[in-house]
Amino acid sequence: MPDKSHRAPPSPGPVARAATAVGAGAPASLPDLVALIRDREAHLRGHPGDARSWAELGAAYVERGERTAEPRYFPKAEAALRTSLKRAPKGNTEALRGLASLANARHDYRAARKWGEAAVAGSPKRWTAYPALIDAYRGVGDHKAARKALDRLVALPSGSPAARVRVLTAAGAVYRDRGWREDAAAALSDAAALASAPAERADCLVRIGELAGERGEPAEALRAYEAALRAEPGEHAARAGQGRALAALGRHSEALRAYQAALATRPLPQYALELGELYESLGLDGAARAQYDVVRARVREGGAGGVGEELVLGVFEADHGDAGAAVRRLRREWARHPSAAVADALGWALHRAGQDKEALVFATRATDRVRGGSARVALYSFHRGVIEREVGDVGGARRHLGEALRIDPFFSPLFVPVALEALEALEEVGGTAGV
C-alpha cells in the first residue's frame, strides 16, 4: 500500500487562491475571483458579523472591478469594506488596506493616502499595509514619501514568496519613477521569476514591457507582453501593450486587432484613446471618431462608480475636443493630485488653449520631475519642446524635441511625425515655422 505520509499537499482551490491573492494585494484570475465572491457572499448571509470576510469580499470586488473595468463593483466594495470597519473598528488593517486600494482604483489618491497611512499606523510591521500606500504617494506625486515607505517595507522580514513578489513589484514602481529603469527591470524580472500565480506573473511581465516601451525598445516590449499573455491569456494590459508595441513596429493591422481585443476584455477610456489616435494616424478619421465617443462613454460609466478620470479626459479634450474645458478640468485635478502626469497634461492643455507662458511653467514642472521624481518621459519632453518653440525659446525647443525622440522614437503615432517635422524646421529655418 502506498505511503500517504509523503504525498504533496493538494493544490489550493480557486477560493483559496483568490483569497491568498487579494489578501496580499496581488492580481487574481477572474474565475478565481468569481468563486471567492460567491463563497464570501454566501458565508456572510449566515454570518453577517464576520469582519474579516467582509474585508475579503470588499477586496475581491475591487480586484474584479479593476480586472473587468466594471465600476459597478466599486460601490459594492466600499459598502463591504465599511461594513467590515463597522464590525471591527480597531486593528482592522485588511479593511483599511482595502479602502486604500479602492481609492487608488478610483484614482482618488488623496483618499488612498489617508486610508493607507491609517493601515500602516495600525500595523507598521505588516507588509501588506504598504503597497497601496506607496501607490497612493505616487498618485499624488509625493515621490519622497513613496521612497520612505518603500524603505520601511524592504526592511520588514520578506516572509513568503508572495510577499517578496509584492515587495519587488513596489520597488520596481518606485525605481521607475526615479528613472532607475535598469534597477526597476531587475526588480520586476526577479518578481516575475518568483511569481507562482499566472495572473501575478503576467502583471510583472506587463510592467517589464512598459519599461521597455519607455526606453524606445518596442521589440523587447512585445516579447514581454507576449510572455504575459502566455501566462494569463485574458490579461488586458498585455493586449493593450501589445497594440502599442506593434504600432511602434509598423505592424498596424496587428496593432489594431490587439487594441480591439484589449477593449473587449477591459474597455478602459485610455485604451480607446490610444486606439483612436492610432486610427487617426492612419487616416481612418471615422474609426477614430467612433473611439473618441467610446472614451467619453467610458468616462461617464466610470464616474457612476466613483472613478475619477479627470486626467485621461483632460488629455483627450486638449487634443481632440475643448481645450478650455480641459484646462478647467486639469486645474482641479492639479489641486488634488499634483503629479508629473497632471503637470504635463495641464501644461499641454494650456498650450492648446493659447496660454503658452503659463503652459511652459507646468511643462517645466513635469520635465523637472514634480516633487522629487526623476523619470524622463518622451511625451513630456515633446510637449515642453513644442511650447518652448511657441514662446521663441529655440534652443530649449531643439533640446527637448530631440530628447523626446532619443528617449522613445515611437512615443506616439500622432505626435512623432510632428516632433520630427518641428525639429527639422528648427534646424533649417531657425524655428520660425509654427506648430
C-alpha positions in Angstrom: 0.0 0.0 0.0 1.5 3.4 -0.9 2.8 5.6 1.9 0.4 8.5 2.0 2.6 10.4 4.5 4.9 11.7 1.8 2.3 12.9 -0.7 2.4 16.6 -1.6 -0.5 18.6 -0.1 -3.4 19.2 -2.5 -3.2 22.3 -4.6 -5.4 25.1 -3.3 -8.8 25.5 -5.0 -10.0 28.7 -6.7 -11.4 30.3 -3.5 -8.2 29.7 -1.5 -6.1 31.0 -4.4 -8.1 34.2 -4.8 -8.3 34.7 -1.0 -4.5 34.5 -0.9 -4.0 36.9 -3.8 -6.4 39.6 -2.6 -5.0 39.2 0.9 -1.6 40.1 -0.5 -3.0 42.8 -2.7 -1.9 40.8 -5.7 -3.7 40.1 -9.1 -6.0 37.1 -9.2 -7.6 35.3 -12.1 -11.1 36.3 -12.9 -12.6 32.8 -12.4 -11.0 32.6 -9.0 -12.3 36.0 -8.1 -15.8 35.0 -9.1 -15.5 31.9 -6.9 -14.3 33.9 -3.9 -17.0 36.5 -4.2 -19.7 33.8 -4.4 -18.2 32.0 -1.4 -18.0 35.1 0.8 -21.4 36.4 -0.2 -22.9 33.0 0.8 -21.0 32.9 4.0 -21.9 36.4 5.0 -25.6 35.8 4.6 -25.4 33.4 7.5 -22.6 35.2 9.4 -23.1 39.0 8.9 -20.8 39.8 11.8 -17.6 38.3 10.3 -15.5 41.4 9.7 -12.7 39.6 8.1 -14.9 38.1 5.4 -16.5 41.5 4.7 -12.9 42.8 4.1 -12.1 39.9 1.8 -15.3 40.4 -0.1 -14.6 44.1 -0.5 -11.0 43.5 -1.7 -12.3 40.9 -4.2 -14.9 43.4 -5.5 -12.1 46.0 -6.0 -10.0 43.5 -7.9 -12.9 42.3 -10.0 -13.8 45.9 -10.9 -10.3 46.6 -11.9 -9.8 43.4 -14.0 -13.1 43.9 -15.9 -13.4 47.7 -16.0 -16.8 47.4 -14.4 -17.1 50.3 -12.0 -20.4 48.9 -10.6 -18.3 46.7 -8.4 -16.7 49.7 -6.6 -19.7 50.9 -4.7 -20.2 47.2 -3.6 -16.6 47.1 -2.5 -17.0 50.3 -0.5 -20.1 49.0 1.3 -18.4 45.7 2.2 -15.2 47.4 3.4 -17.1 50.0 5.5 -19.2 47.2 7.0 -16.0 45.4 7.9 -14.7 48.5 9.7 -18.1 48.9 11.5 -17.9 45.3 12.7 -14.3 45.7 13.8 -13.3 49.3 14.1 -9.9 48.7 15.8 -6.9 47.0 14.2 -8.7 46.2 11.0 -5.8 46.5 8.7 -7.5 44.4 6.0 -10.4 46.9 5.7 -8.2 49.9 5.8 -5.9 48.5 3.1 -8.9 47.5 1.0 -10.2 51.1 1.2 -6.8 52.4 0.1 -6.8 50.0 -2.8 -10.3 51.1 -3.7 -9.4 54.7 -3.7 -6.4 54.0 -5.9 -8.6 52.2 -8.3 -10.9 55.2 -8.4 -7.9 57.5 -8.9 -8.7 59.3 -5.7 -5.1 59.3 -4.4 -5.6 61.7 -1.6 -8.2 59.4 -0.1 -5.9 56.4 -0.8 -3.1 58.1 1.1 -5.4 58.7 4.1 -6.5 55.1 4.3 -3.1 53.7 3.5 -1.5 55.8 6.3 -4.1 54.6 8.7 -3.4 51.0 7.7 0.4 51.4 8.2 -0.1 53.3 11.5 -2.2 50.5 12.8 0.1 47.7 11.7 3.5 49.1 10.9 5.1 45.6 10.8 2.6 44.1 8.4 4.0 44.3 4.8 0.5 44.1 3.3 -0.2 47.6 4.5 2.5 49.3 2.4 2.0 48.6 -1.3 -1.3 50.5 -1.6 0.2 53.4 0.4 3.1 53.5 -2.0 0.8 53.7 -4.9 -1.1 56.5 -3.3 2.0 58.5 -2.7 3.0 58.0 -6.3 -0.5 59.1 -7.4 -0.3 62.4 -5.6 3.2 63.0 -6.9 5.0 62.6 -3.5 7.9 60.5 -4.6 9.9 61.2 -1.4 7.2 59.7 0.7 6.9 56.8 -1.6 10.7 56.1 -1.3 10.5 56.3 2.5 7.5 53.9 2.6 9.4 51.5 0.3 12.4 51.7 2.6 10.2 50.7 5.5 8.7 47.9 3.5 12.0 46.5 2.4 13.3 46.5 6.0 10.5 44.1 7.1 11.0 40.3 7.0 10.5 39.1 3.5 8.2 36.3 4.5 6.5 34.2 1.8 7.4 34.2 -1.9 4.1 36.1 -2.5 5.3 38.8 -0.1 8.6 39.0 -1.8 6.9 39.4 -5.2 4.8 42.3 -3.9 7.9 44.0 -2.3 9.8 43.7 -5.6 6.8 45.0 -7.6 6.5 48.0 -5.3 10.3 48.6 -5.6 10.0 48.4 -9.4 7.4 51.1 -9.5 9.4 53.4 -7.2 12.6 52.8 -9.2 10.7 53.5 -12.4 9.5 56.9 -11.1 13.1 57.8 -10.2 14.3 57.0 -13.7 16.3 53.9 -12.5 14.9 51.8 -15.3 17.6 49.1 -15.1 17.0 48.7 -11.4 13.3 48.6 -12.0 13.6 46.0 -14.7 15.8 43.8 -12.5 13.3 44.0 -9.6 10.4 43.1 -11.8 12.3 40.3 -13.5 13.0 38.8 -10.1 9.3 39.3 -9.2 8.2 37.5 -12.4 10.6 34.6 -11.6 9.2 34.2 -8.1 5.5 34.6 -9.0 3.6 31.3 -8.8 0.2 32.5 -9.9 -0.3 33.2 -13.6 -2.1 36.5 -13.1 0.7 37.7 -10.8 3.4 36.7 -13.3 1.5 38.4 -16.1 1.3 41.6 -14.1 5.1 41.6 -13.6 5.7 40.9 -17.3 3.4 43.8 -18.3 5.4 46.2 -16.2 8.6 44.9 -17.8 7.0 45.5 -21.2 6.1 49.1 -20.2 9.6 49.8 -19.1 11.0 48.5 -22.4 8.5 50.6 -24.3 9.5 53.8 -22.4 13.1 53.1 -23.4 12.1 53.0 -27.1 12.5 49.2 -27.4 9.2 48.0 -28.9 10.5 44.6 -29.9 11.6 43.8 -26.4 8.4 45.2 -25.0 6.4 43.0 -27.4 8.3 39.9 -26.1 7.3 40.8 -22.6 3.7 41.3 -23.5 3.5 38.1 -25.4 5.0 36.2 -22.4 2.4 37.9 -20.2 -0.4 36.6 -22.5 1.0 33.1 -22.4 0.9 33.2 -18.6 -2.6 34.8 -18.5 -4.4 34.9 -21.9 -7.0 37.3 -20.6 -4.5 39.9 -19.4 -6.0 43.1 -20.9 -3.0 45.3 -20.1 -0.8 42.9 -22.1 -3.1 43.2 -25.1 -3.1 47.0 -25.0 0.7 46.9 -24.6 0.9 44.5 -27.5 -1.0 47.0 -29.6 1.3 49.8 -28.5 4.4 47.8 -29.4 3.1 46.5 -32.7 2.1 50.1 -33.7 5.7 51.2 -33.0 7.0 48.4 -35.1 4.8 49.5 -38.0 2.6 46.3 -37.8 -0.6 48.4 -37.9 -3.2 45.7 -38.7 -2.0 43.5 -35.8 -1.9 46.5 -33.5 -5.5 47.4 -34.3 -6.6 43.8 -33.5 -4.7 43.8 -30.3 -6.3 47.1 -29.1 -9.7 45.8 -30.1 -9.1 42.6 -28.0 -8.0 44.7 -25.0 -11.1 46.8 -25.2 -13.3 43.7 -25.5 -11.7 42.4 -22.3 -11.5 45.7 -20.3 -12.9 48.8 -22.1 -10.8 51.4 -20.4 -11.0 55.0 -21.8 -7.2 55.1 -22.0 -7.2 52.1 -24.4 -10.0 53.7 -26.5 -8.0 56.9 -26.7 -4.8 55.1 -27.8 -6.8 53.2 -30.4 -8.5 56.3 -31.7 -5.2 58.1 -32.1 -3.7 55.1 -34.0 -6.7 55.2 -36.3 -6.2 58.9 -36.8 -2.5 58.5 -37.5 -3.5 56.0 -40.3 -6.0 58.5 -41.8 -9.1 56.5 -40.6 -10.9 59.5 -39.2 -14.3 57.9 -38.9 -13.0 55.0 -36.9 -11.0 57.4 -34.8 -14.2 59.5 -34.0 -16.0 56.3 -33.0 -13.3 55.5 -30.5 -13.3 59.1 -29.1 -17.0 58.6 -28.5 -16.1 55.4 -26.6 -13.7 57.5 -24.4 -16.5 59.8 -23.4 -18.9 57.0 -22.7 -16.5 55.0 -20.6 -15.6 58.1 -18.6 -19.3 58.6 -17.8 -19.7 55.0 -16.8 -16.7 55.2 -14.6 -18.0 58.3 -12.9 -21.1 56.4 -11.9 -18.9 54.0 -9.9 -16.9 56.8 -8.4 -13.9 56.5 -10.7 -12.2 59.9 -11.4 -11.0 60.0 -15.0 -10.1 63.7 -15.0 -6.6 63.1 -16.2 -7.4 61.0 -19.2 -10.4 63.1 -20.1 -8.4 66.3 -19.8 -5.7 64.8 -22.1 -8.4 63.8 -24.6 -10.2 67.1 -24.6 -6.9 69.0 -25.1 -6.1 67.1 -28.2 -9.5 66.2 -29.6 -12.1 68.4 -28.0 -12.5 71.6 -26.0 -9.0 72.8 -24.8 -10.6 75.4 -22.5 -12.7 72.7 -20.8 -9.5 70.6 -20.5 -7.7 73.4 -18.7 -10.5 73.8 -16.2 -10.7 70.1 -15.6 -7.0 69.7 -15.2 -6.6 72.7 -12.8 -9.0 70.9 -10.5 -7.0 67.7 -10.8 -3.7 69.5 -10.2 -5.2 70.9 -6.9 -6.0 67.3 -5.8 -3.1 65.3 -7.3 0.0 67.5 -8.2 1.9 64.7 -10.0 4.2 65.0 -13.0 1.5 63.4 -15.2 -1.1 66.1 -14.3 1.5 68.9 -14.6 2.3 67.7 -18.1 -1.4 67.4 -19.1 -2.3 70.8 -17.7 0.7 72.4 -19.5 -0.3 70.9 -22.8 -4.0 71.9 -22.3 -2.9 75.5 -21.6 -0.8 75.4 -24.8 -3.8 74.2 -26.8 -5.9 76.9 -25.3 -3.3 79.5 -26.4 -1.9 80.3 -22.9 1.8 79.4 -23.6 3.5 81.3 -20.9 1.7 79.6 -18.2 1.8 76.3 -20.2 5.6 76.4 -20.0 5.5 76.7 -16.2 3.7 73.4 -15.9 5.6 71.7 -18.7 8.8 72.6 -16.9 7.4 71.2 -13.7 6.6 67.9 -15.4 10.0 67.5 -17.0 11.8 68.6 -13.9 10.1 65.7 -12.1 7.5 67.1 -9.7 8.3 66.7 -6.1 11.5 64.7 -6.4 10.7 62.1 -9.1 13.4 61.8 -11.8 12.0 59.7 -14.7 12.3 61.1 -18.2 9.2 60.7 -20.3 9.3 61.2 -24.0 5.8 62.8 -24.2 6.6 65.3 -21.5 9.7 66.4 -23.3 7.8 66.7 -26.6 5.2 68.9 -25.0 7.8 71.1 -23.4 9.7 71.4 -26.7 6.6 72.4 -28.6 5.6 75.0 -26.0 9.2 76.4 -25.9 9.1 76.8 -29.7 5.9 78.7 -29.4 7.3 81.2 -26.9 10.5 81.6 -29.0 13.0 79.5 -27.0 14.6 77.9 -30.0 17.4 76.3 -28.0 15.1 74.8 -25.5 12.7 73.5 -28.2 15.5 71.8 -30.1 16.8 70.2 -26.9 13.5 68.9 -25.7 12.2 67.7 -29.0 15.4 65.9 -29.6 15.3 64.5 -26.1 11.8 63.1 -26.7 12.9 61.2 -29.8 16.0 59.9 -28.1 14.1 58.6 -25.1 11.5 56.9 -27.3 11.4 57.3 -31.0 7.9 55.7 -31.1 6.3 57.6 -28.2 3.1 58.5 -30.1 1.7 57.5 -33.6 0.2 61.0 -33.8 3.0 63.2 -32.4 6.3 61.6 -33.5 5.8 63.0 -37.1 5.0 66.4 -35.5 8.2 66.2 -33.4 10.3 65.2 -36.5 8.8 68.0 -38.6 9.2 70.6 -35.9 12.8 69.6 -35.2 13.7 69.7 -38.9 12.1 73.2 -39.2 14.0 74.5 -36.2 17.3 73.2 -37.7 16.6 74.5 -41.2 14.9 77.9 -40.7 15.7 78.9 -37.1 12.5 77.8 -35.6 10.2 80.3 -37.4 7.7 77.7 -38.6 4.6 77.2 -36.5 3.4 74.0 -34.9 
